[in-house]
Amino acid sequence: VTGVQTCALPIFLDQDRGGSWQLTPTTAVTRTQQFYYPDTAVLITRFLTDDGVVEVHDFMPVISPDEPEHRQRLVRRISGVRGCLKLQMRLDARPDYARQSCTAQRSGDGVLVTGDGVRLGLSASTDLAIDESGENSIVTADFELSTGDTALFVLEMLGSGDEVTADSMDRTDALLDATTTFWREWIATSTYTGRWRETVHRSAITLKLLTHEPSGAIIAAPTTSLPAPIGGSRNWDYRYVWIRDAGFSLYALLRLGFVNEASEFTRWLSERMGQRDGDEDRRLGPLRVLYDIDGDLPEEQELPHLSGHRGSRPVRVGNAAAHQLQLDIYGEIIDSVYLFNKYGPGISHDAWCDVRRIVDWVAENWDCPDAGMWEVRDEPLPYTTSRLMCWVAIERAIRIARARGLPGDLVAWGAARDEIYDRIMTKSWNSDLQAFTRIEGGTDLDAGVLLMPMVKFLSPADPRFLSTLAAVEEHLVTDSLVFRYEPGTDGLDGREGTFSICSFWYVEALT
């Protein structure tokens, strides 16, 4: 399914060819409102029309943590709030990114949708019809709701021998109660007590939704090929575990008191650190930039048959960055391991052995040119942020070893750390610009250098950092938002937009 419509401007990778599950009034919608049940991941969409108002409640049932018999389901409950409205449901499932078609047939208590390994069951409280006029079977329903009426739809992933049952539909109220209870009990364990509690908790729930409970993986985003900007070609697939992004997420979860998610990701990470990938392992280091949730490396491909979101091509699945060398990932992840060791239950012996192996490799290879933290698809270069985060990786490992008396080659690590520091202060400093530059000996800027005081590399009051901050403000800040680097310097077609996390780094640097 490449689109789920519950708002006036749905996100589709292809309006015509892509699959979708649409649920809309048949009359003109004057306005939509979307919000969550407080402290849950249950989404409410309110459609306002001249004839009345209806609400759609979308949720994926989760009964409890570590649910042994968890079933993948999406429940959609539609309630009449005011007036009388006619609505239409349309399920058009197209597997393999719309390269395959599906067949729908009545089975058990609903409709069975199959095709290319996909087996979906749809049950409903209204009559379901099957439209077979095209190459793909489409399940539809037309129904009417008055004030107080309710309609239910449940879409479920089925095993090879499973039949469609109305079990979930019969227990919708109980499933909704259990799901809201799960989310509220989970968020109640947060240790945050500041004034922005509601906003922080909404962000925490989003991070939780990006975690994969069976494996412990934390993905960067659940989307692919959303353009920046609309109509451009900078459309990447982020449905993977980026070591860098996961490190930031791990930091946030730990600081909010969600130690269990941090522990599970650390377990997943330990499995990756112990992984070997053959000859390429020595060239790209002991960790990859990204993995899928199972720890495998995705291959990037373009899907020319899809038009992209609002005509933004190409649509991409997979990500070629998995085969890049990005040295900064070691700083982000070992910094997170340091925080896990500080705020969590502590790093295990096996994990520390893996960390030692990684730090040994970083100490020997930190001066290799790489693709940088922004994954530039051009010739490898000596990026300042890569050097900076290698310094972080070694410095944090030294802290862990000293704090707990753990074994490690502290002399060699310390020598490499100091050499990196001197290299940045001499080679990445441009005295004409009075700023640290994007690459050694360069003349353009990179918002990544705003991290220097945050990672304890420099004092925030250091004159070199203050002048760098002023240069970033002059060249990279526009209307308080921040570009990653100066536009036109990444070798890609199209315009570069401002980058949210850089804007947050800017705010924190000012603070």
Secondary structure, DSSP 8 states (H G I E B T S, - for coil): ---EE-SSS---S-TTTS-EEEEEESS-EEEEEEEE-TTS--EEEEEEESSEEEEEEEE----STT-TT---EEEEEEEEEEEEEEEEEEEE--HHHHTS--EEEEETTEEEEEETTEEEEEEESS--EEE-SSSS-EEEEEEEEETT-EEEEEEEE--TT----SHHHHTHHHHHHHHHHHHHHHHTT----STTHHHHHHHHHHHHHTB-TTT--B-S-S-B---SSTT-S---B--SEEHHHHHHHHHHHHHTT-HHHHHHHHHHHHHHHT---THHHHHH-SS-SEE-TTS-----EE-TTS--GGG----EES-GGGGS--THHHHHHHHHHHHHHHHSS---HHHHHHHHHHHHHHHHHTTS-B-TTTT-SSS-B-BHHHHHHHHHHHHHHHHHHHHHT----HHHHHHHHHHHHHHHHHHSEETTTTEE-SBTT--S-BGGGGGTTTTTSS-TT-HHHHHHHHHHHHHTEETTEE-SB-TT-SS-SS-----HHHHHHHHHHH-
